[in-house]
Amino acid sequence: MTVRAPAKINLQLAVGPRRADGYHDLVTVFQAISLYDDVTVTDAVDPGEDRVLVSGEGADAVPVGRDNLALTAAAALAQAAGLSRDLTGPIEITIRKRIPVAAGLAGGSADAAAALVACNDLWHAGLSQERLREVAADVGSDVAFALVGGTAVGQGRGEHLTPALVSGEYHWVLAVADGALSTPEVYATLDRLRAARDPQLAGPGSRPGSGTALAAGGAPDAALDHALMGALRSGEPAAVGQTLSNDLQAAALSMFPMLRKTLAAGRELGALGALVAGSGPTCVFLAAGAERAVDLAVSLSGAGVCRAVARAAGPVPGASITARTP
Ligand code: C5P
């Protein structure tokens, strides 16, 4: 059973205050793009333990033990379906990576979403799409989006999804950085930057007498950018380019200063918009069309401001089965 799952980018990532559980309330606009991992799940040949094998882009950086997110997803699915793992037997998960690891593109979440779809089918678990999304949300904040794909507004931790109305196809150029960023550390840096700006508002519970997660952390409540949504509806890449935004960008830039150069290079080379992908360090550029994306990718490669350049179009569907093992 092989499932293909897409990377995501955030066209808007508005980060609200840190909550009492350590997560941040978000309003984000996700788009799934045509950069995929392939995840194959089969019954293990040898009895014993589950096994994870990873190949491709950044494979060495992916954990293959119990903390592998695809394996976590498989366990969560079995539990949600009331299936004992003694009954299902051990599985082998083979991940063919094309989505760069720890790059802000939700590659681990894509693999987890793929594992959910694959195990639901392999084990005839029969979970509905809605139930799968609930299980996905428990596995990670971005996993539910990797299931549904397309373009969607995410709220809460990012797991409450509403499909967005989008016209046209968007052509993206990705500048993959020579390095990685840890998502929790980028969020923590944002909290510190905000606290330094306004020490009165350092974080949840920091106001005397308050036991609740305050609308604090120096953060305004996150709100959807209606200019971006309008631009997406009318299918105008230039307007979309002008309205891209990411509240994590300042934190990512402070941790990875080289990204300023990368963003500046893309803008100078004619990108309609430029921003850091999620928690970074990948930078994303919007091109006016497919041909302009090719030109931009070539020029960006030549500029020596990143490790690798890739092109991808969006929106594309979420995790879907591409092959069934007989
Ligand atoms: O949910 P997930 O495991 O993908 O989140 C990774 C980390 O990113 C969390 O542990 C948290 O530090 C941060 N995060 C957050 N607020 C969100 C999503 C993620 O603070 N809405």
Residues whose N, C-alpha, C, O or C-beta is under 5 A from the ligand:
A	BS01	C5P	G22 Y23 H24 L26 V139 G140 S141 D142 G156 R157 G158 T183 P184 Y187
